[in-house]
Amino acid sequence: MVEVRNVLPTLTSLGIQIENPEADPLVIRVNANGATDPDGVIQSYLWYYYTDIDNSPQDFRSTISASTTFVIPKVT
């Protein structure tokens, strides 16, 4: 009998940079800092955001790089 387990990837932090906090819409760059997969290679990253008004995932996307850019309306 062989048991196969998937060890979840980890990251040290999310890097978040807002280009111009006064602009509407906001351009927000997000990086997965220190992302590693102990039992393999990270092949894709899944990204989304949510707001205080709507806690369901918004702008769900997948990338092969450890970063993405969101352009969102200026809301809480």
C-alpha positions in Angstrom: 0.0 0.0 0.0 1.3 3.4 -0.9 -0.2 6.6 0.4 0.2 9.8 -1.6 -0.2 13.2 0.0 -0.1 16.6 -1.4 1.8 19.1 0.8 0.3 22.6 0.3 2.5 25.4 -1.1 3.5 28.2 1.2 4.4 31.8 0.9 6.1 34.3 3.3 3.9 37.3 2.5 1.9 39.1 -0.1 3.5 42.2 -1.6 0.8 44.8 -2.4 1.6 48.0 -4.3 -1.1 50.6 -5.2 0.1 52.8 -8.1 -1.9 56.0 -7.1 -4.1 55.8 -4.1 -6.1 58.8 -5.2 -7.0 57.3 -8.6 -10.3 55.7 -9.5 -10.1 52.9 -10.6 -7.2 51.7 -8.5 -4.3 49.8 -10.1 -3.0 47.2 -7.6 0.0 45.0 -8.1 0.2 41.9 -6.0 3.2 39.5 -5.5 3.4 36.1 -3.8 6.7 36.6 -1.9 8.7 33.5 -1.0 6.2 31.1 -2.7 7.5 27.5 -2.5 6.0 24.0 -3.0 7.8 21.5 -0.7 6.9 18.5 -2.9 7.1 20.0 -6.4 7.0 23.1 -8.5 4.3 25.7 -8.4 2.7 25.6 -11.9 0.0 28.3 -11.4 -1.2 30.9 -8.9 -4.9 31.6 -8.3 -5.8 35.2 -7.5 -9.0 37.0 -6.5 -10.0 39.8 -4.2 -13.1 40.6 -2.2 -14.5 43.8 -0.5 -16.4 44.6 2.7 -19.5 45.1 0.6 -19.3 41.8 -1.3 -17.3 39.0 0.3 -17.6 36.6 -2.7 -14.4 36.3 -4.9 -14.1 39.0 -7.5 -12.0 38.9 -10.7 -10.9 35.3 -10.2 -7.8 34.4 -12.3 -4.9 32.1 -12.8 -1.4 33.0 -13.7 1.9 31.2 -14.2 3.9 34.0 -12.6 4.0 34.9 -8.9 2.4 38.3 -9.5 -0.7 39.9 -11.0 -2.3 43.3 -11.4 -5.9 44.2 -10.5 -7.7 47.2 -11.8 -10.6 47.8 -9.4 -13.2 50.5 -8.6 -12.3 52.5 -5.5 -14.4 50.8 -2.8 -13.8 49.6 0.7 
